[in-house]
Amino acid sequence: MDRMSRESELLYQHKQYFPAGFYEEKNAPLVKRYARAIRRFLEHREAIPHTGTRIYPIGNCNPWDIPSQITGHHYSSSMGVDQPKFAALAAKITDPFDRTLMERVVREMTM
């Protein structure tokens, strides 16, 4: 990869790692884009603290559920997107070009 896409840079600025990884290389095959999205998401995931109990099974714990993340992996639909939060994020961006870019990302990820 020579250069990260502007969409990815913008998503990294807003700490949205799953879609940032997905948009890093827009022309890559879909499976590579999705794999990179999962990788970036997990790279920024804090380790779940050990409570001194059995390591497996860990009970009610979802490593994909991070409240600050608007998108992420979903076991049955591949990708989960909170469209209202994503749209609100786009609306907060003041630069017209960046806002338009983020609005396009929101549309693409919620189709």
Secondary structure, 3 states (H helix, E strand, C coil): CCCCCHHHHHHHHCCCHHHHHHHCCCCCCHHHHHHHHHHHHHHCCCCCCCCCCCCCCCCCCCCCCCCCCCEEEECCCEEEECHHHHHHHHHHCCCHHHHHHHHHHHHHHCC
